[in-house]
Amino acid sequence: MQALDIWKAVVDDRVDFLDDLIALLDGLGVRYCVIGGQGVNAYVEPLISVDLALAVVAEQIDAVELAAERFVVERCEHILAISAAGSNLRVQVQLDPRYFGFPAHSARRDVLGVSLPVASIADVLRGKVWAAQGSTRGPTKRRKDLLDIERLVEAYPELRARLPEDIKTKLEY
């Protein structure tokens, strides 16, 4: 079984939501990249998740909202949540302006069997640090963010120098 088949089975994507969403974004010419846990997965040994976080350039957020013609799109405080009936895949498009520059530094990489634009490793790490420091995220999410940071630093020890002290003290190094 291929990684993509496993991921689709885990997210129970019976309607090819991932494929359709990526085709829509590409068709609209949206400059986006994968961030978050799946971004981490593009650089280290992957962990399966039902989440897919994306960063989009600022001037194309409105274009992403056009996805509402085909999918369920909900604007929340910090994200656009995109979903589809028949799939448990949860796509979150970041609305935090700190992420708007990430697509400019992205490159195509394998994300669980799919070739997608992925934020640079420095940007993926930066986003994970922001998430781990976020006070609005629950404790389980923050621990996962720390695990993702540890996974990156273990594979790329030179990244440790980019970590703020408050994060370094929480890691098991």
ChimeraX attribute file (.defattr): number of C-alpha atoms within 10 A of each C-alpha:
attribute: neighborCount
match mode: 1-to-1
recipient: residues
	/A:1	5
	/A:2	8
	/A:3	14
	/A:4	13
	/A:5	13
	/A:6	14
	/A:7	19
	/A:8	20
	/A:9	13
	/A:10	15
	/A:11	19
	/A:12	16
	/A:13	20
	/A:14	13
	/A:15	13
	/A:16	14
	/A:17	24
	/A:18	20
	/A:19	11
	/A:20	13
	/A:21	19
	/A:22	14
	/A:23	12
	/A:24	16
	/A:25	16
	/A:26	12
	/A:27	9
	/A:28	14
	/A:29	11
	/A:30	18
	/A:31	20
	/A:32	27
	/A:33	26
	/A:34	29
	/A:35	32
	/A:36	25
	/A:37	24
	/A:38	25
	/A:39	30
	/A:40	25
	/A:41	23
	/A:42	26
	/A:43	19
	/A:44	16
	/A:45	11
	/A:46	16
	/A:47	12
	/A:48	14
	/A:49	14
	/A:50	17
	/A:51	15
	/A:52	18
	/A:53	19
	/A:54	25
	/A:55	27
	/A:56	24
	/A:57	19
	/A:58	16
	/A:59	10
	/A:60	15
	/A:61	19
	/A:62	9
	/A:63	14
	/A:64	19
	/A:65	18
	/A:66	14
	/A:67	17
	/A:68	14
	/A:69	8
	/A:70	13
	/A:71	16
	/A:72	14
	/A:73	19
	/A:74	14
	/A:75	13
	/A:76	11
	/A:77	9
	/A:78	12
	/A:79	17
	/A:80	21
	/A:81	17
	/A:82	22
	/A:83	22
	/A:84	21
	/A:85	12
	/A:86	13
	/A:87	19
	/A:88	18
	/A:89	23
	/A:90	17
	/A:91	21
	/A:92	23
	/A:93	24
	/A:94	24
	/A:95	20
	/A:96	12
	/A:97	12
	/A:98	13
	/A:99	22
	/A:100	20
	/A:101	16
	/A:102	24
	/A:103	23
	/A:104	14
	/A:105	14
	/A:106	21
	/A:107	14
	/A:108	15
	/A:109	18
	/A:110	15
	/A:111	21
	/A:112	21
	/A:113	14
	/A:114	14
	/A:115	12
	/A:116	19
	/A:117	22
	/A:118	30
	/A:119	30
	/A:120	23
	/A:121	19
	/A:122	14
	/A:123	20
	/A:124	26
	/A:125	26
	/A:126	19
	/A:127	22
	/A:128	24
	/A:129	21
	/A:130	13
	/A:131	18
	/A:132	24
	/A:133	15
	/A:134	12
	/A:135	10
	/A:136	10
	/A:137	12
	/A:138	10
	/A:139	11
	/A:140	9
	/A:141	14
	/A:142	20
	/A:143	14
	/A:144	15
	/A:145	22
	/A:146	22
	/A:147	17
	/A:148	25
	/A:149	26
	/A:150	22
	/A:151	18
	/A:152	23
	/A:153	20
	/A:154	14
	/A:155	12
	/A:156	13
	/A:157	11
	/A:158	10
	/A:159	16
	/A:160	18
	/A:161	10
	/A:162	13
	/A:163	15
	/A:164	10
	/A:165	10
	/A:166	11
	/A:167	15
	/A:168	16
	/A:169	10
	/A:170	11
	/A:171	12
	/A:172	8
	/A:173	9
